[in-house]
Amino acid sequence: MDFASAVAYIHALDRVGTPQHTHAYAFQHGIARARHLLKRLGGAPTATTRCVLVAGSKGKGSTAMMLSAALSAAGYRVGVFTGPHLLSPLERFVVSQHGHPAQMAEAQFATYAAQVAHIVETWDRPELGLPTRFEAFTAMAYRWFEAQAVDIAVMEIGIGGRHDAVNLAEPIVSVITNISLEHTQMLGRTLAEIAHAKAGVLRADGVGVIAPQPDEVKRAIQDEARRLGACDRLYFAEACCSVTCAGIAIGTTAGESGQWLRVQMKGACADQASAETDGHAPLFCPLLGRYQLENAATALTALRALRAQGYRISSAALRQGFAGLRWPGRFEVLRRDPLIIADGAHTPYSMSQLCASLREYFPDRRIHFIIGALRDKDVRGIIQEAAHVAASLTFTNIDTHRAVPSEQLLATWQAIDSSCPRSSAQFGQEALRRVSTASAVSSAVRQTLARAERNDVICVAGSLHLAALAAESAKNLA
C-alpha cells in the first residue's frame, strides 16, 4: 500500500453501513479485538505495561501532551497517542526525546496498514467481530511504540474508559481529566454513570490521578477505587496542586501565545523536585484558556506520581517541557487585527469554558462565533453556550458526512431563540440580529471579517476538524 491507500483502508474499517460503524459495536469486545489484533501485529509487552492512560471528557489531549513534554525534556523516550487528528492520522503517533517529537513515517503507517489488512482478511476470532478503525489505530500505536523502544507511553483513551480499546494495557498511572455529560447513549445518562465508565482505567496495583470534579463524579471514582482496593493510591489534583494564571501573551507564531502558571504543590504531593518550582518564576505554557489551569494541575500531580515510582523529572525539565508544548486547535491564535482564534470545543461544557476564557482575556471586545459541529454532539447546548457572549453567529459546514449542515444549525438556533423571550435578556440583542450561514469555513471567515472591527475577536469552534480547516483558511487570507 502507498500512504493514501493505507489511510483509505483504515478509515474504511468502520465505513457507513458496516456493524463497526456504530459506537455500540466498539463497546462490545473492543478491548479483546484490539488485544488480539495487537498480538497478531507482533505484540507490545513493554509499551502496554510501562504506560500512562489518560481518560476523561475534556482536557485529555492537553494533559497527555503536558505529561509527554515533561518526560521527553527529562530525557525519556516517550510515545504519545492522541486523537482525533486534525489533518493527518500520523499526528496520532508521536515519539519524542529531549523535546524533539517525530511522527510515524508515512511508509511505516502504510506497512502497518498492510499488516492489518492481512490480519483482517485472515481474522480468526469471528465471535469478536472485525476490528474498527480506532482499534486498528490503537494496536498500531502500541506496536510502533514497542518497536521504537520507548521508555514510557502516554495513551489518550477514546470514548469512555472501561470498554475503550486503549484500556487493554496495564498502566502504572491512570489519569482521569474533567468529566462532563457526553456520549450519554453509551456511557450513561448521569455524571455518576459516565464517571463509572471512565474509572474503568484504574488498576488495583496502579496509581490514579483525578482532575477537579463534581462531587458525584468523585464519589463514583472513589467507589471504583474502593472496589479495587486502591483508595490509598488515588490522588485528587485539587488537593495536591494549585495552579493559577500569572499573565498571558497573545501571538501568532509557535510558542508566542500562552500563559504563565504559578504552581504550588501541596500536602503529600509536595517533594524536593516540586519545591524547586514553588516560589520561583512561573512556568510558561504555550496553551491559552483558563481550563488549562486544571489540566496543568492534573499533569503535575501525575508527574509527581511518576517521580514516586522512580522517574527523574527535574524542575528544569518540567519548565523546558512545558515551554516547548505544541498543541494546535486548542485556543490557537491564527491572526491578529482582528484576532482570530480556533478552538476544538465540541461539548456544552467545553464551549462554556472557552467563552469564560474569551470573556476573561478580552472583557471589552465583541466576540463573533463561527460554529460547525458533528451529529453525535449536543449541538443545541454548544450553540446556547456560545450565544451568551456572541455579537454574531455564523454557522458553517464541515466536509465530512458526520457533520450537521449549516442550515440545520441555523434552525437549531432559531428554535432556541423562539423558546427564549427576548425580554429575558438571556442572549444579547446583537446576537439575535446577526445570525447567518456560510457554505465553508473559508467563506465564513471572510464573511465575519467583513463585519468585524479591528478590536473584535473571531472565534471558530465546535469541532477540532473545523479548527484545523480554520487554520488552513487563515494562511490564505490576504
C-alpha positions in Angstrom: 0.0 0.0 0.0 1.0 3.6 -0.5 0.2 6.1 2.3 -3.1 7.4 0.7 -4.3 3.8 0.1 -3.4 2.9 3.7 -5.3 5.8 5.2 -8.3 5.0 3.0 -8.2 1.3 4.1 -8.0 2.0 7.8 -10.9 4.5 7.6 -13.0 2.0 5.6 -12.8 -0.5 8.5 -15.9 1.1 10.0 -17.4 2.8 7.0 -21.1 3.7 6.9 -23.2 0.6 6.6 -20.9 -1.8 8.5 -21.6 -3.1 12.0 -18.3 -1.5 13.1 -19.7 2.0 12.3 -21.8 2.2 15.4 -20.4 3.3 18.8 -22.3 0.4 20.5 -20.2 -2.1 18.4 -17.0 -0.6 19.7 -18.1 -1.2 23.3 -18.7 -4.9 22.6 -15.4 -6.9 22.7 -13.4 -3.7 21.7 -10.6 -4.5 24.1 -10.5 -8.1 23.2 -10.4 -7.3 19.4 -7.7 -4.7 19.9 -5.7 -7.1 22.1 -5.9 -9.9 19.5 -5.0 -7.5 16.7 -2.0 -6.3 18.6 -0.9 -9.8 19.3 -1.0 -10.7 15.6 0.9 -7.5 14.8 3.7 -8.7 17.0 2.7 -7.6 20.5 3.9 -4.9 22.8 4.8 -6.3 26.2 6.8 -3.3 27.3 4.6 -0.5 25.9 1.4 -1.9 27.4 2.9 -2.2 30.9 5.0 0.9 31.1 2.4 3.5 30.2 0.1 6.2 31.4 -3.6 6.1 30.4 -5.4 9.4 30.2 -9.3 9.2 30.3 -11.9 11.9 30.8 -14.4 14.1 28.9 -12.3 17.2 28.3 -8.6 18.0 28.6 -7.3 14.5 27.8 -5.1 15.6 24.9 -3.7 18.7 26.6 -2.9 16.7 29.8 -1.3 13.9 27.8 0.8 16.4 25.9 1.9 18.1 29.1 3.0 14.8 30.6 4.8 13.7 27.5 6.6 17.0 27.1 8.0 17.0 30.6 9.1 13.3 30.3 10.7 14.0 27.0 12.6 17.0 28.3 13.8 14.9 31.2 15.5 12.6 28.6 13.0 9.8 28.4 12.0 8.3 25.1 8.2 8.9 25.1 5.5 7.6 22.9 2.2 9.6 22.9 -1.0 8.5 21.3 -3.8 11.1 20.9 -6.9 11.6 18.9 -8.7 12.8 16.9 -6.2 14.1 14.4 -6.6 17.4 12.7 -5.3 16.8 9.2 -3.4 13.5 9.1 -3.6 10.3 11.1 0.1 10.5 11.6 -0.5 13.1 14.2 -1.8 10.4 16.5 1.5 8.6 16.7 4.5 10.6 18.1 7.8 9.6 19.7 9.7 12.3 21.5 13.0 12.6 23.4 14.8 15.7 24.6 11.9 17.8 23.3 12.3 16.6 19.7 9.0 15.0 18.6 8.7 12.8 15.5 5.6 11.4 13.9 5.2 8.0 12.5 6.5 8.0 8.9 4.1 7.5 6.0 5.9 4.4 4.9 5.7 2.9 8.4 2.0 3.7 8.6 1.5 2.0 5.2 3.4 -1.1 6.4 1.2 -1.4 9.5 -2.0 -0.9 7.5 -1.0 -3.6 5.1 -0.4 -5.9 8.0 -3.7 -5.0 9.5 -5.4 -5.7 6.1 -3.8 -9.2 6.0 -4.9 -9.9 9.6 -8.5 -8.8 8.9 -8.6 -11.0 5.7 -7.5 -14.0 7.9 -9.3 -13.0 11.0 -9.5 -16.0 13.3 -11.8 -14.7 16.1 -15.2 -14.3 14.3 -17.0 -14.3 17.7 -15.4 -10.9 18.4 -16.3 -9.3 15.1 -13.9 -7.4 12.9 -11.7 -4.6 14.2 -12.7 -0.9 13.9 -10.6 2.0 12.7 -9.9 3.1 16.3 -8.9 -0.4 17.3 -6.5 -0.5 14.4 -5.0 2.8 15.4 -4.7 1.6 19.0 -2.9 -1.6 18.1 -0.6 0.2 15.6 0.3 2.7 18.3 1.2 0.1 20.9 3.1 -1.9 18.4 5.0 1.1 17.0 5.9 2.3 20.4 7.3 -1.2 21.3 9.3 -1.2 18.0 10.6 2.3 18.9 11.7 1.1 22.3 10.0 3.9 24.2 10.7 4.2 27.9 7.1 5.1 28.6 3.9 5.6 26.5 1.2 8.2 27.2 -2.0 6.9 25.8 -5.2 9.0 25.4 -8.4 7.0 25.8 -11.1 7.4 23.2 -14.7 7.3 24.2 -15.3 6.0 27.7 -12.6 4.1 29.5 -13.8 0.7 30.8 -14.6 -0.7 27.4 -12.2 1.5 25.3 -9.6 -0.3 23.1 -6.7 1.7 24.6 -7.6 0.2 28.0 -6.1 -3.1 27.0 -2.9 -2.0 28.9 -1.8 -2.3 32.5 -0.9 1.3 33.3 1.4 2.4 36.0 -0.6 5.7 36.3 -4.2 6.2 35.3 -5.3 9.8 34.8 -9.0 11.0 34.7 -9.5 14.5 33.5 -12.6 16.6 33.8 -15.8 14.6 33.3 -19.0 16.1 31.9 -22.1 14.8 30.1 -21.1 13.3 26.8 -21.9 10.2 24.7 -24.8 9.6 27.0 -26.3 6.9 24.8 -23.2 4.7 25.5 -21.7 5.9 28.8 -24.9 6.6 30.8 -27.3 9.4 31.4 -25.8 10.8 34.6 -22.4 12.1 35.6 -22.1 9.2 38.0 -22.7 6.6 35.3 -20.2 8.3 33.0 -17.6 8.5 35.8 -18.1 4.8 36.4 -17.2 4.2 32.7 -14.2 6.4 32.9 -13.0 4.9 36.2 -12.5 1.6 34.3 -8.9 2.8 33.6 -8.0 2.5 37.3 -6.0 -0.6 38.4 -5.6 -2.3 41.7 -1.8 -2.1 41.5 -1.6 1.3 39.8 -1.9 4.9 40.8 -4.9 7.1 40.0 -4.8 10.8 39.4 -8.1 12.7 39.3 -8.7 16.2 37.9 -11.1 18.6 39.8 -14.6 17.0 39.5 -18.2 17.5 40.6 -18.9 15.7 43.9 -21.0 12.9 42.3 -18.1 12.2 40.0 -15.6 12.0 42.9 -17.9 9.6 44.7 -18.2 7.3 41.7 -14.5 7.2 41.2 -13.8 6.6 44.9 -16.4 3.7 44.8 -14.4 2.1 41.9 -11.1 2.6 43.7 -12.6 1.1 46.9 -13.8 -1.9 44.9 -10.2 -2.3 43.6 -8.6 -1.7 47.0 -6.7 1.2 45.5 -8.1 4.2 47.6 -4.7 4.8 49.1 -3.2 5.3 45.6 -5.8 7.8 44.5 -4.7 11.4 44.2 -7.0 14.3 43.6 -5.3 17.1 41.8 -7.1 19.9 43.7 -5.7 18.5 47.0 -2.2 18.1 45.5 -1.5 21.1 43.3 -2.6 24.7 43.0 -2.1 26.4 39.6 -3.1 30.0 38.9 -2.5 32.3 35.9 0.2 34.9 36.4 -0.3 36.5 33.0 -1.0 35.8 29.3 0.7 36.5 26.0 -1.1 36.7 22.6 0.9 36.0 19.4 0.6 34.2 16.1 3.9 32.3 15.9 4.6 28.9 17.5 5.3 29.3 21.2 4.5 33.1 21.3 1.0 32.7 22.8 0.5 31.2 26.2 0.2 31.8 29.9 2.5 31.9 32.9 1.5 29.3 35.5 2.1 29.9 39.2 2.4 26.4 40.8 2.3 25.2 44.3 2.4 21.5 45.2 0.5 20.7 48.4 0.4 18.1 51.1 1.6 14.6 50.3 2.3 15.6 46.7 5.0 18.1 47.6 8.6 16.9 47.2 12.0 18.3 46.6 11.6 18.5 42.8 8.3 20.3 43.1 9.6 22.5 45.9 12.2 23.8 43.3 9.2 25.1 41.3 7.3 26.7 44.3 8.1 30.3 44.9 10.2 30.6 41.7 9.3 32.2 38.4 6.0 30.9 37.0 6.1 28.2 34.3 5.4 29.3 30.8 2.8 27.1 28.9 2.0 27.9 25.3 -1.6 26.8 25.8 -4.2 29.5 26.5 -7.6 29.0 28.2 -8.5 29.0 31.9 -9.3 25.3 31.6 -5.6 24.6 31.0 -5.0 25.5 34.7 -6.9 22.4 35.7 -5.2 20.3 33.1 -1.8 21.6 34.3 -2.6 20.8 37.9 -3.6 17.3 36.9 -0.5 16.7 34.8 1.8 18.0 37.5 0.1 15.6 40.0 0.6 12.7 37.6 4.3 13.7 37.2 4.7 13.7 40.9 3.2 10.2 41.0 5.7 9.1 38.3 8.6 10.6 40.3 7.5 8.5 43.3 7.9 5.4 41.1 11.5 6.3 40.1 11.1 8.6 37.1 13.6 11.5 37.4 11.9 14.7 36.2 13.7 17.8 37.4 12.2 21.3 37.8 14.3 22.4 34.8 13.0 19.6 32.6 9.5 20.4 33.7 10.0 24.1 32.7 11.6 23.2 29.4 8.9 20.6 28.6 6.0 22.9 29.3 7.6 25.8 27.4 8.0 23.6 24.3 4.4 22.4 24.1 2.7 22.5 20.8 -1.0 21.5 20.6 -2.8 23.1 17.6 -6.6 23.6 17.6 -6.8 24.5 21.3 -7.3 28.2 21.8 -5.0 28.7 18.8 -4.3 32.2 17.7 -4.4 32.3 13.9 -4.3 36.0 13.1 -4.3 39.5 14.7 -6.2 42.7 13.8 -8.8 41.4 14.2 -7.9 38.5 16.3 -8.9 35.0 15.0 -8.9 32.1 17.4 -9.6 28.4 16.7 -10.7 26.0 19.4 -11.9 22.5 19.2 -14.6 22.9 21.8 -17.3 20.4 20.9 -19.4 20.0 24.1 -21.5 22.5 26.0 -19.1 22.3 28.9 -16.0 23.0 26.7 -17.8 25.8 24.9 -18.7 27.3 28.3 -15.1 27.1 29.4 -14.0 28.7 26.1 -16.5 31.5 26.5 -15.3 32.1 30.0 -11.7 32.4 28.8 -12.7 34.7 26.0 -14.5 37.0 28.4 -11.7 36.9 30.9 -9.0 37.7 28.3 -11.0 40.2 26.2 -13.6 41.7 28.5 -14.3 44.8 26.4 -14.3 43.3 22.9 -17.1 42.0 20.7 -16.8 38.3 20.0 -18.0 36.8 16.7 -18.5 33.0 16.6 -18.2 30.7 13.6 -19.6 27.3 14.5 -19.7 23.9 12.9 -20.5 20.6 14.6 -20.8 16.9 14.2 -24.1 14.9 14.5 -23.1 13.0 17.7 -22.6 16.2 19.7 -25.1 18.2 21.8 -25.5 20.9 19.1 -28.2 22.8 20.9 -26.1 23.0 24.1 -23.0 24.2 22.1 -24.9 26.9 20.3 -26.6 28.0 23.5 -23.3 28.5 25.4 -21.8 30.5 22.5 -24.8 32.7 22.2 -24.4 34.0 25.7 -21.3 36.0 24.7 -21.6 36.3 20.9 -22.0 39.5 19.0 -22.8 37.4 15.9 -23.1 33.7 15.0 -22.2 32.2 11.6 -23.0 28.6 11.1 -20.8 26.7 8.6 -20.4 23.2 7.0 -17.7 20.8 7.7 -16.6 18.5 4.9 -17.5 15.2 6.5 -20.6 13.0 6.4 -20.8 13.2 10.2 -21.3 17.0 10.1 -24.6 18.8 10.8 -25.4 21.1 7.8 -25.2 24.8 8.4 -28.9 25.3 7.6 -29.8 22.7 10.3 -27.5 24.5 12.8 -29.4 27.8 11.9 -32.7 26.0 12.5 -31.5 24.9 15.9 -30.6 28.4 16.8 -34.0 29.7 15.7 -35.6 27.1 17.9 -33.5 28.3 20.8 -34.3 31.9 20.0 -38.0 31.3 19.8 -38.1 29.5 23.1 -36.4 32.3 25.0 -38.4 35.5 25.2 -36.2 38.5 24.2 -37.3 40.3 27.3 -35.4 37.8 29.4 -32.2 39.2 28.0 -30.7 35.7 28.1 -29.0 36.4 24.8 -27.6 39.7 23.6 -29.8 41.7 21.2 -26.9 42.0 18.7 -26.5 38.2 18.5 -30.2 38.0 17.6 -29.8 40.4 14.7 -26.6 38.9 13.3 -27.0 35.3 12.5 -26.1 33.8 9.2 -24.8 30.7 7.4 -21.7 30.0 5.2 -21.0 27.1 2.8 -17.5 26.6 4.1 -15.2 27.9 6.9 -13.2 29.9 4.5 -16.2 31.9 3.4 -17.4 32.1 7.0 -14.1 33.7 8.0 -14.2 36.2 5.2 -17.9 37.0 5.9 -17.2 37.6 9.5 -14.1 39.6 8.8 -16.2 41.9 6.7 -18.5 42.8 9.6 -15.8 42.7 12.4 -13.9 45.8 13.6 -10.2 45.8 14.3 -10.6 45.3 18.0 -13.1 42.5 17.7 -12.4 38.7 18.3 -13.4 36.0 15.8 -13.6 32.5 17.3 -14.0 29.3 15.2 -15.3 26.5 17.4 -17.5 23.4 17.6 -15.1 20.7 16.2 -11.4 20.0 16.1 -11.7 19.3 12.4 -13.3 22.8 11.9 -10.4 24.3 13.9 -7.9 22.7 11.5 -9.8 23.9 8.5 -9.8 27.4 10.0 -6.0 27.3 10.5 -5.6 26.4 6.8 -8.0 29.2 5.8 -6.2 31.8 7.8 -3.0 31.0 6.0 -4.7 32.1 2.7 -6.1 35.4 4.0 -4.6 38.5 2.4 
